Amino acid sequence: MKYIVVLGDGMADEPIAALDNQTPLQYAKTPMMDELSKVSEIGLVHTIPEGMKPGSDTANLSVIGYDPRQYYTGRSPLEALSIGVDMKDTDVALRCNIVTLSEEEPYEEKTIIDHSSSEISTEDAAVLLKAVCEELEDETYQFYVGTSYRHCLIWAEGQVVELTAPHDVLGQVIGQYLPTDDKLRWMQKRSYEILSKHPLNLERKKQGLNPANSFWFWGAGTKPALSSFEETFHKKGVMISAVDLLKGIAVGTGLHNIEVEGANGGLHTNYEGKAQAAVDALLKEGYDFAYIHVEAPDEMGHQGSMERKVQAIEYLDERVIRYVKERMDKSGEEYRILVLPDHPTPICVRTHTSDAVPYLLYDSSNLQNHTWNYNEAEAKSSGNDIAKGCEIMEHLFHE
């Protein structure tokens, strides 16, 4: 038996009037998910433990089978693992986004316009990061290039301070959300002074792109200590994601990261490449488990674009799930597929919420007989409810 997770990050949502009071998942044309749902178990799973913030970090830890209450030490340390940072026990890691702020007002009165700076490329972001680091970096503060707008700051002998995620305050004046730590606050402000005048940002504006004009620190945490996935579940697995967070979880748990050319975490990522890499790992390389993470629905939710979120879901259905099912069927290998989001990212709020998410569990060797489609409402009406998200992995592996 082979096992596959297809995770559409932030795919769940709330009914939208402009979509005939349907969610993007209901509205999207998803023939493969709906076909699978007729012969599968569907239900709800609570991926965010009560009282914890609804981040992709806590949610994906849950889905992969690790209780965030036990294993979560912050988002940035997981990302630091993915880019090879050798953290000391006394280090604190922080996410360093390169964001777009409004330009006219004093820094504290600016508005955060875009948490991803028009989904800036890693190459452009690295140029901007270097320009700021030449002034700000020292023995205490070290910066590391990540992916796209997502980068890392290591604070030697630092403190885990309370910081606000930029995607939680889009469209808002930033003053009350700036770091209370004087040095972090100064570094953010100084980064704007440097980046707002950078030639690359002036060129981006000419091209109609948002300027990547300020650092934004958040997600502070200490070095994580995750147990081995293979020792816990007795399955040898791979991770396929464009996002440093997921790659870091893989490093920490001993899953093998597979890099896919053209996978970028955006709407126009290499969907087929991810699907092919997963199936090849299972059928040609002897792995038992593949985790395919697609960031696009979440990014479109943060952007507040229902049309692009619908498109991302349709791409996931047609270009990932269809490919995986057809290849696995052709192989003759028995397999199970778990399809789900990690958390909702509703268009109406443009950030994550803690609501339970719909899951679909297909078993090629145990076809069921239902009339339902895969979406939030029908998953709820099924009556299946997994109260503790970290148990969904055992549910996948239980035969």
Buried (B, 14 or more C-beta within 10 A) or exposed (E): EBBBBBBBBBBBBBBBEEBEEBBBBBBBEBEBBBBBBBBBBBBBBBBBBEEBBBBBBBBBBBBBBBBBBEBBBBBBBBBBBBBEBEBEEEBBBBBBBBBBBEEEEEBEEBBBBBBBBBBBBBEBBBBBBEBBBEEBBEEEBBBBBBBBBBBBBBBBEBEBBEBBBBBBBBEEBBEEBBBEBEEBBEBBBBBBEBBBEBEBBEEBEEEEBBBBBBBBBBBBBBBBEBBEBBEBBEBBBBBBBBBBBBBBBBBBBBBBBBEBEEBBBBBEBBBBBBBBBBBBBBBEEEBBBBBBBBBBBBBBBBBBBBEBBBBBBBBBBBBBBBBBBEBBEEBEBEBBBBBBBBBBBBBBBBBBBBBBBBBBBBBBEEEEEEEBBBBBBBBBEBEBEBEBBBBBBEBBBEE
